[in-house]
Amino acid sequence: MSSTPQIPERKARRIVPVMLARFLFAAVLLAITAGGAPAQVAPAEPPAALTLESALAEAQQSNRLIKIADQNVLFSNDQILAAKTQRYPQFNVQLTGSGLLTAISVTVPKDSLGLVNGSPVPAQDSTITTNPKFSAMSLVQIYQPLSQLYSAHLNIELMKVGKTLSQEQLRQQRQEIANSVKEAYYGLLQTQSALDAANENVKALREMDRTTAAYLQEKTVLQYQSTGVKVQLAQAELQVVTLQDTFETQKENLNDLMGRDIRTDFTVSGVPEALPEEQSIELARASALANRTEIHQAQIKIDQAIYARRLQKAQYIPEVGIQYLFFSPFTIQGFPSNVNSLGVSFKWDIFDWGNKRHLMDEKQRGIEQGQLNLLETRSQVTIDLDNRYRKLREARAGLKVAELSQQAEKEKLEVVMEQYKQKVALLSALQTEQANMAQTAAQYQQALSNFWSARSEFEKALGEP
């Protein structure tokens, strides 16, 4: 029979404390680890995507420059309301109070007022003396213009045209803000593309640095070659940092244009590759002539000149109105206490040495000048639109060439990189191809920048409806 080995009592006394110490150490270590572990933090929500349409809508609603321009429309409306009051009766109340410092004496000679029943009036020389005391009088006038109502109507219509001009200037401000938002948004898209390309370049250089470091351990490349790769990697990483800073600055500018906190984070989305107006230059011309605010303002200024001429012509009309007069020298003895009169007021400048005629000629020349300015504005808008249309077409074609060139160089770089990993190509060949890729990428980014700039200018030439 086998028997279970027995542990000596002295040895057992030594084992129990050791096991107990290990257990306590493990428990303390577990408590420390659990207590020191950071609490799990919920992942932050990704920033919301901002589309170009949303950016434009928010800018139109919240931009401060648009709100300032909107005040001009309100000013014009207040002027119209003030001009309308000129059609109503005009009230004028005048009170005069004074005190004589010295007495006033008036001598009426004998018989100066004629004879009454054969007796002279006055019968003898008389002296009338006014004692120096406080005196007062009141004068109330009410005047209702009649013939001036036509001039008042023309003036109101002229101010309404001015309000229309203010509204058109507000639309111009909206167009300028929309163009600025588009430029900023397109700039973000261009920077985002450059940043993506820079990150891919860093990724490729890190792979090349890792492979070169392994070859350095194998003594198949020299130290200066490995250091050169690290320099290229550091320069690429610097470019990434620069582009990231540029991207953040552009986002702040766009937030400011939209009238919100510049720290608001967002991502950009793509935009349609082509506009409908790009398909036909005739369609683009029609859109520009219908939407460009310069043409609308030129037409409104002609309307202003026409109303200004009509208003000047109305100056030939005599001023006719109904006038009521109330006069009360209520503290002067010997005068009637109240005088009331109602009548018709008539005023007409019969001869003015040709002043009105010369002013009419001036207004007529203003109309002719406005018509010529409208024709010139339409011509300049068409020329500008055609030029922007051609520039955009050239930029799109140049972008296609640059995109294909970049794609070809990218595929070639992948082949050379794989050959370098397989020790078929030298490091110098890979570096040469890497430099070619960087040059091609720079040309693509320049072509992309030219495209976005040309598109922004073309949309600006189209105008906003």
Residue pairs with C-beta under 8 A, 6 or more apart in sequence:
7 15
46 267
47 265
47 266
47 267
48 266
48 267
49 266
49 267
49 268
49 269
50 266
50 267
50 268
50 269
51 269
52 181
52 182
52 185
52 269
52 271
55 181
55 185
55 254
55 257
55 258
56 178
56 181
56 182
58 258
58 259
58 260
59 66
59 177
59 178
59 181
59 257
59 258
59 259
60 66
60 174
60 177
60 178
61 259
62 258
62 259
62 260
63 177
63 257
63 258
63 259
64 259
65 173
65 176
65 177
66 170
66 173
66 174
66 177
69 169
69 170
69 173
69 174
70 170
72 166
72 169
72 170
73 163
73 166
73 167
73 170
75 166
76 159
76 162
76 163
76 166
77 163
79 159
79 162
79 163
80 156
80 159
80 160
80 163
83 152
83 155
83 156
83 159
84 152
84 156
86 145
86 148
86 152
86 155
87 145
87 149
87 152
87 153
88 144
89 142
89 143
89 144
90 142
90 143
90 144
90 145
91 140
91 141
91 142
92 139
92 140
92 141
92 142
92 143
93 138
93 139
93 140
93 141
94 138
94 139
94 140
94 141
95 136
95 137
95 138
95 139
96 136
96 137
96 138
96 139
97 134
97 135
97 136
98 134
98 135
98 136
99 132
99 133
99 134
99 135
100 130
100 131
100 132
100 133
100 135
101 132
102 132
103 129
103 130
103 131
103 132
104 129
104 130
105 127
105 128
105 129
105 130
106 127
106 128
106 129
106 130
107 125
107 126
107 127
107 128
108 122
108 125
108 126
108 127
108 128
109 125
110 120
110 122
110 123
110 124
110 125
111 120
111 121
111 122
112 122
113 121
113 122
114 120
114 121
115 121
134 331
135 329
135 331
135 332
136 329
136 330
136 331
137 327
137 328
137 329
137 330
137 331
137 332
138 326
138 327
138 328
138 330
139 325
139 326
139 327
139 328
140 324
140 325
140 326
140 327
141 323
141 324
141 325
141 326
142 323
142 324
143 321
143 322
143 323
143 324
143 345
144 321
144 322
144 323
145 152
145 319
145 320
145 321
146 320
146 321
146 322
147 317
147 318
147 319
147 320
147 321
148 317
148 319
148 320
148 321
150 314
150 317
151 311
151 314
151 315
151 317
154 307
154 310
154 311
154 314
155 311
157 307
158 304
158 307
158 308
158 311
161 300
161 303
161 304
161 307
162 304
164 300
164 303
165 297
165 300
165 301
165 304
168 293
168 296
168 297
168 300
169 293
169 297
171 293
171 296
171 464
172 293
172 297
174 464
175 293
175 460
175 463
175 464
177 257
178 464
179 456
179 459
179 460
180 257
181 254
181 257
181 258
182 456
182 459
182 460
183 456
184 250
184 253
184 254
184 257
185 254
185 268
185 271
186 271
186 452
186 453
186 455
186 456
187 250
187 452
188 247
188 250
188 251
188 254
188 268
189 268
189 270
189 271
189 452
190 445
190 448
190 449
190 452
191 243
191 246
191 247
191 250
192 247
192 268
193 445
193 448
194 243
194 445
194 448
195 240
195 243
195 244
195 247
197 441
197 444
197 445
198 236
198 239
198 240
198 243
199 240
201 236
201 239
201 437
201 438
201 441
202 233
202 236
202 237
202 240
204 413
204 417
204 434
205 229
205 232
205 233
205 236
205 434
206 233
207 417
208 229
208 233
208 417
208 420
208 430
208 434
209 226
209 229
209 230
209 233
211 420
211 421
212 221
212 225
212 226
212 229
212 427
213 226
215 221
215 226
215 427
216 222
216 223
216 226
220 423
221 427
225 427
228 431
229 427
229 431
232 431
232 434
251 265
251 266
252 262
252 263
255 261
255 262
255 263
255 264
256 262
275 455
275 458
275 459
275 462
276 283
277 283
277 284
277 287
277 458
277 462
278 284
278 389
278 392
278 393
278 458
281 386
281 389
284 385
284 389
284 458
284 462
285 382
285 385
285 386
287 462
287 463
288 381
288 382
288 385
288 461
288 462
288 463
289 295
289 378
289 381
289 382
290 463
290 465
291 462
291 463
291 464
291 465
292 381
292 461
292 463
293 463
294 377
294 380
294 381
295 374
295 377
295 378
295 381
298 370
298 373
298 374
298 377
299 374
301 370
301 373
302 367
302 370
302 371
302 374
304 370
305 363
305 366
305 367
305 369
305 370
306 367
308 363
308 366
309 360
309 363
309 364
309 366
309 367
312 356
312 359
312 360
312 363
313 360
315 356
315 359
316 356
318 346
318 347
318 348
319 345
319 346
319 347
319 348
320 344
320 345
320 346
320 347
321 344
321 345
322 342
322 343
322 344
322 345
323 342
323 343
323 344
323 345
324 340
324 341
324 342
325 339
325 340
325 341
325 342
325 343
326 338
326 339
326 340
326 341
327 338
327 339
328 337
328 338
328 339
329 335
329 336
329 337
330 337
381 461
384 461
385 461
385 462
387 461
388 454
388 457
388 458
388 460
388 461
389 458
389 461
391 454
391 457
391 458
392 451
392 454
392 455
392 457
392 458
394 454
395 447
395 450
395 451
395 453
395 454
395 455
396 451
396 454
398 447
398 450
398 451
399 444
399 447
399 448
399 450
399 451
401 447
402 440
402 443
402 444
402 446
402 447
402 448
403 444
403 447
405 440
405 443
405 444
406 440
406 441
406 443
406 444
409 433
409 436
409 437
409 440
409 441
410 437
412 433
412 436
412 437
413 433
413 434
413 436
413 437
416 425
416 429
416 430
416 433
417 430
419 425
419 429
420 426
420 427
420 429
420 430
